Amino acid sequence: AMSEGEWNVVLKAWAHVESDPAGIGQAVLLRLFADHKETLSSFPKFKNLSPAELQSSGDVRAHGLIVVNKLTEVFKKKGEHANSLKPLAESHSKKHKIPIQYFEMISDVIVKVMAEKIADFGADGQAAVRKALKVFTTDIGIFYES
Ligand code: CLN
């Protein structure tokens, strides 16, 4: 579990993401599709788009915003996030058929993109965000199994 202090470090770094949620969300999805091509096949809306079409797609940007906004909601709960994660786990496992490993992939990509975009995202900020995403993924996994 994470301490109050660790969650506050996460939220301080995340405030930079909240200042451009669509831009960062878009960058995360584009990087995910480039680095882990298999994840693209999960998206009926995106799987037939070329790399150039993905880059300019307003739908990718809109979905990036949805993903970032959900993470913002989850992180602000500082671990008391079961009510947010349960529907997310159900849709991603049953409806979208997403392997849980994909959440580990997007977690790595989120930290990478943040490190590129945020000037003062130091080692402690990175460690705290990494840990928060691990808690998020682990807790989604609990609902995947039930
Ligand atoms: Fe996702 C839809 C949040 C990771 C694949 N995703 C949604 C919705 C979110 C959401 C809110 C809309 C409501 C719903 O269906 O439920 N996704 C997140 C968050 C994360 C996330 C937060 C992690 C940071 N999602 C993933 C991946 C997975 C995936 C692990 C593939 C690669 S990254 N998500 C989907 C798909 C949809 C979706 C296929 C449906 C998109 C659509 O057609 O509208």
Residues whose N, C-alpha, C, O or C-beta is under 5 A from the ligand:
A	BS01	CLN	T39 S42 F43 K45 I66 V67 K70 L71 P87 L88 S91 H96 I98 Y102 F103 I106
